[in-house]
Amino acid sequence: MNFNSLKKNLKKEFSPRHQLKMAILGDTATQFLSTAIVGYAVEEGIKLDVYEAPYNQIALQFKNPMSDLHDFKPNYILIFEAETKLKDDFYKTPTEEKNSFAQQKIGTVKEYSSIAKQLGATILYFNFCEVNDGVYGNYAAQYPESFIYQCRELNFELGKLASETTGFYLVDLLSQQNKYGINFIKDNQLLIQADMYFTLDFLPLIAKNVIDIIKVRLGDLKKCLILDLDNTTWGGIIGDDGINNIQIGGLGIGKAFTKLQYWAKELKNRGIILCVASKNTESIALEPFQQHQEMVLKEDDISVFMANWDNKVTNIQKIQEILNIGFDSMVFLDDNPFEREMVKQNLPLVTVPDLPENPAEYLDYINSLNLFEAASVTQLDNKRTVQYKEEANRVKAKTYFDNEDAFLQSLAMTCKVEAISPFSLPRIAQLSLRSNQFNLRTIRFDEESLSNYSNNPNHKVISFSLKDKYGDYGLIAALFLEKRAEEIFIENWIMSCRVLKRGMEKFTLNYLVEFAKSLGCSKIGGQYLATPKNALVKEHYKDLGFLANQADDSYWSLDIANYQPFEVQIQTTI
């Protein structure tokens, strides 16, 4: 995709999945950057209403409460400051203050972040390209009063700030410089003539990075990596070559496959689900995972292992049924163009990268696609493999029962119900960001906004954690409630799709009715706001006995005076 095609998108008629407001501020001209970002957003079904601040007015726009930025009330504030302007500011700094230049700059950025929070906006801040100005040569890398030393310190402090501050995200321009080089990113001629920093060829790439961050905050993220085996996870064909002759390890082309496995293992450790879809005899396909000393990935790393002689489409469908996640959250890697095309044609929502012919280029190519953008990470993420393995065991066990109730009773499910706490807050925030299908109003909370919400005395956030005889599902549902006189209004109801058809929604309502009664309420209200992904719960309130509002059928209410609790196979635990 090139800049001209993104520019044409600005005139394209489309039905947006999301509509957002973004303010773009820069210390260089931002017209082309703005065009690229808005044009790329169209590709992803996002309509951006943009306020482009006047040239080089970042501080003025933030610090003046009467500025257009404050009046615009954006969802996102994008800030780009060029390393060339940073260098100019450094040169103007008195010598005795140069060694604290980065700290002074980070103090200014913290001010911007604080003001953005008051506006209810999320900041997307570009980190800085790192270019040695040649004043001290190589010595600059170790000299605190040099520009490159201060620039690197500033980038480190920006990363630290982003890790500690909700609503502040880095657009990682530095990684793009490392990959493509400064001469591909920066147009010196445009910079001199028009004060425009980026080359036209680079603009689509950085626009994608910006929109990737926004997409993941909207719940559009990849959760699962499905691997083919022969000539994808290792070199050679296990059924023909045997375990001792597949290419893997520290020699030759085997190194490329080993690097891919290390990368996949890191994804699994951060919470991405790893699965296998391979045309192979299962026992033979498992041998390297169980016996090969140089395999990085082990059997325990794989949540769902599909090795048989069915086609890849069928096996991916089976994986989806077990995981109960959307096809659009899956990535499938296969070296065979025929297999890739078959999946693309039959499962168009699955992301299928066209791997290079040379395995040595696999990883660099995959990384260039930025498929696994993250909005947050919690300590519980690395338990997902175990949880999905347990789910595969449940699916298998279900085949031995003739009816649903008998199967559910056999699970011996117990649920722990708790008010939000410092321990559960990160997981609830993450669930609100990740949940798409079972999400009644699709309200997203990061940790700070959730903390602020829950501290309101009229609000209550309740979490539900489920266990059964196969294992611990963890925290799988949350209610966001507001007391309105004699009504409890469900501001949002979210639940992990891993527990669908377990009776959790009925168990949750049973609990909510008792909670409402304890507050002296006689009615429970709720609303369903449709999105492209939550049609699953369109009839949710109707199915639970709520009545639609005659004036607005998106609103539902339940009179709890004569409520009869649902029968469920879940016991409450303390």
Order of alpha helices (4+ residues) and beta strands (2+ residues): alpha-beta-alpha-beta-alpha-alpha-beta-alpha-alpha-beta-alpha-beta-alpha-alpha-alpha-alpha-beta-alpha-alpha-beta-alpha-beta-alpha-beta-alpha-alpha-alpha-alpha-beta-alpha-alpha-beta-beta-beta-alpha-beta-alpha-beta-beta-beta
